[in-house]
Amino acid sequence: MAIRGVQIKIKGLTHRYSPRGAVTFNRVDLEAQPGEALAIIGRSGCGKSTLLHIVAGLLRPTEGTIHLDGTLVEGPSPRWVMMFQAPHLFPWMKVAQNVGVGLRFGRWSKNEIRERVAEALRLVELQDFAESNVQDLSGGQQQRVALARSLVMEPELLLLDEPFSALDAFTRSSLQRDVRSIAKRLGINLVIVTHDIDEAVLMADRALIMAGSPGNIVHELEVDLPDPRERQDPAVQALRASLMATFQGAANLKPGTSGAGTGNGSVSKTESFSIH
Ligand SMILES: Nc1ncnc2c1ncn2[C@@H]1O[C@H](COP(=O)(O)OP(=O)(O)OP(=O)(O)O)[C@@H](O)[C@H]1O
């Protein structure tokens, strides 16, 4: 599977759900390099999911632009795919059929589809379940099928909207580790929206804190930790504590306050945590 990441450039992104409604977020600017994994954390309602849906081309911004490697995002594309909390599988299809469903709409031969589906299933370690019914799988396995269905499209960018929050802690940990490791191996960019500070530390290269009303990215922290990342590792724990303190500080700041969103979309401060 030949995949590479993408340069993300978000400029002046503003959104409101209705012309007279409240502004969801205001003039968000953000850049990411090919292969980078970003986590967006923030309190409920600050606009994280809306931002992700706009990046995925599923919602239109009120103002501003998103360019992926210079291409303006104007709608959904197999190049940027979104994974949700629920896997949304077709229950009447086998695992392999679910994984290959997007390829059916392209100009792929049956052999090519078979090969690509087999490769995607190997990546998520479900190669022995190709002919299983999806209802017979656990929640974590179903989420792996959804991941394989995304990967089979060879995306450059994977957008994850709290994808593991419905899973038990053990399954969640293994998926967090595996998604990061697959994305790094293939060079795919990740943007993960989460409430979970641990998830941000375990999966991201950079954690972005969104806060305020209207929302904005008010803080960002580099997560410079080696892989594989283990929750119990003291370096992971130390970074988690720092991110939690920064998050609480940022979330408690009122919009317009120094150190929070500047209102012009700029990030006020970048901190770097490294164990090297
Ligand atoms: N379809 C919609 N129509 C109108 N307002 C909406 C709609 N969806 C979300 N909102 C509002 O927009 C704001 C941002 O919502 P959004 O879901 O993006 O926040 P969030 O940070 O992802 O929250 P959560 O963490 O709870 O999912 C909220 O005030 C929400 O009530």
The ligand as a Tripos MOL2 file, in Angstrom:
@<TRIPOS>MOLECULE
LIG
   31    33     1     0     0
SMALL
NO_CHARGES

@<TRIPOS>ATOM
      1 N1        -26.2280   20.6850   13.5820 N.pl3     1 LIG1
      2 C1        -26.0760   21.6980   14.4390 C.ar      1 LIG1
      3 N2        -26.8890   22.7770   14.3850 N.ar      1 LIG1
      4 C2        -26.7220   23.8120   15.2370 C.ar      1 LIG1
      5 N3        -25.7820   23.8840   16.1950 N.ar      1 LIG1
      6 C3        -24.9350   22.8310   16.2890 C.ar      1 LIG1
      7 C4        -25.0550   21.6850   15.4360 C.ar      1 LIG1
      8 N4        -24.0670   20.8180   15.7650 N.ar      1 LIG1
      9 C5        -23.4040   21.3790   16.7900 C.ar      1 LIG1
     10 N5        -23.9270   22.5790   17.1080 N.ar      1 LIG1
     11 C6        -23.4280   23.4900   18.1520 C.3       1 LIG1
     12 O1        -22.1380   23.9410   17.7770 O.3       1 LIG1
     13 C7        -21.2830   23.9840   18.9060 C.3       1 LIG1
     14 C8        -20.0410   23.1190   18.6510 C.3       1 LIG1
     15 O2        -20.4670   21.7730   18.5530 O.3       1 LIG1
     16 P1        -19.4180   20.5960   18.3010 P.3       1 LIG1
     17 O3        -20.1760   19.3120   18.2510 O.co2     1 LIG1
     18 O4        -18.5520   20.9340   17.1460 O.co2     1 LIG1
     19 O5        -18.5500   20.6820   19.6370 O.3       1 LIG1
     20 P2        -17.5380   19.6290   20.2380 P.3       1 LIG1
     21 O6        -16.4300   20.4180   20.8290 O.co2     1 LIG1
     22 O7        -17.1710   18.6030   19.2310 O.co2     1 LIG1
     23 O8        -18.4270   18.9820   21.3880 O.3       1 LIG1
     24 P3        -18.4070   17.4720   21.9360 P.3       1 LIG1
     25 O9        -17.0550   17.2930   22.5290 O.co2     1 LIG1
     26 O10       -19.4990   17.4610   22.9550 O.co2     1 LIG1
     27 O11       -18.6770   16.5590   20.7830 O.co2     1 LIG1
     28 C9        -22.1190   23.5360   20.0970 C.3       1 LIG1
     29 O12       -22.5830   24.6740   20.7590 O.3       1 LIG1
     30 C10       -23.2670   22.7710   19.4860 C.3       1 LIG1
     31 O13       -24.4270   22.8650   20.2630 O.3       1 LIG1
@<TRIPOS>BOND
     1     1     2 1
     2     2     3 ar
     3     2     7 ar
     4     3     4 ar
     5     4     5 ar
     6     5     6 ar
     7     6     7 ar
     8     6    10 ar
     9     7     8 ar
    10     8     9 ar
    11     9    10 ar
    12    10    11 1
    13    11    12 1
    14    11    30 1
    15    12    13 1
    16    13    14 1
    17    13    28 1
    18    14    15 1
    19    15    16 1
    20    16    17 2
    21    16    18 1
    22    16    19 1
    23    19    20 1
    24    20    21 2
    25    20    22 1
    26    20    23 1
    27    23    24 1
    28    24    25 2
    29    24    26 1
    30    24    27 1
    31    28    29 1
    32    28    30 1
    33    30    31 1
@<TRIPOS>SUBSTRUCTURE
     1 LIG1         1 GROUP 0 **** ****
